[in-house]
Amino acid sequence: MNAKFIGMDSWDRPVYECEDETLIKDIDSRADRPPALYTSVNNAFDGEPDMPVKKDITLLPQRIIW
């Protein structure tokens, strides 16, 4: 599934929107670590990270790193 970067939340976490409109966050976007993708509580842009994403996700246009 593809996920498009839509901005940084209030904690400077990259937020992506999946094709099914689910918002996900990379909670550890350091360059030397793999993506740690989580859904967002209530699918809110500034919501807290909720559940880990277990699907294969392609981050578009690229992964945003610190």
C-alpha positions in Angstrom: 0.0 0.0 0.0 1.2 3.5 -0.8 1.3 6.3 1.8 1.8 10.0 0.9 3.6 12.4 3.2 1.2 15.1 4.4 3.2 17.0 7.0 4.8 16.9 10.5 2.6 16.6 13.6 3.0 18.8 16.7 5.7 16.4 17.9 7.7 16.7 14.6 6.7 13.2 13.6 6.2 12.6 9.9 2.5 11.9 9.0 1.5 9.9 5.9 -1.9 9.2 4.5 -2.5 5.7 3.1 -4.6 5.0 0.0 -7.5 4.0 2.3 -7.3 7.4 4.1 -5.7 5.9 7.3 -3.1 8.3 8.8 0.2 6.7 10.0 3.2 8.1 11.7 6.9 7.2 11.7 7.6 7.5 15.4 11.4 7.0 15.0 12.4 8.7 11.8 16.1 8.7 12.3 18.1 7.8 9.2 20.0 4.9 10.7 16.7 3.1 11.9 14.0 1.3 9.9 10.6 3.0 9.8 8.5 2.6 13.0 5.0 3.1 11.5 1.9 3.4 13.7 -1.7 4.4 13.2 -2.9 7.6 14.8 -5.6 7.6 17.6 -9.0 8.5 16.0 -7.2 8.9 12.7 -6.3 12.4 13.8 -3.3 14.3 12.3 -2.1 15.3 15.8 -3.4 12.1 17.5 -1.1 9.9 19.6 0.5 6.9 17.9 -1.7 3.9 18.4 -1.2 0.5 16.8 1.9 -0.7 14.9 1.4 -1.1 11.1 2.0 -4.6 10.0 1.3 -4.1 6.2 4.0 -3.4 3.7 3.9 0.4 3.1 5.7 2.4 0.5 6.3 6.0 1.7 5.9 8.6 -1.0 7.6 10.5 -2.4 10.2 9.2 0.1 10.7 8.5 3.8 11.1 11.8 5.7 14.0 11.5 8.2 15.6 13.6 10.9 
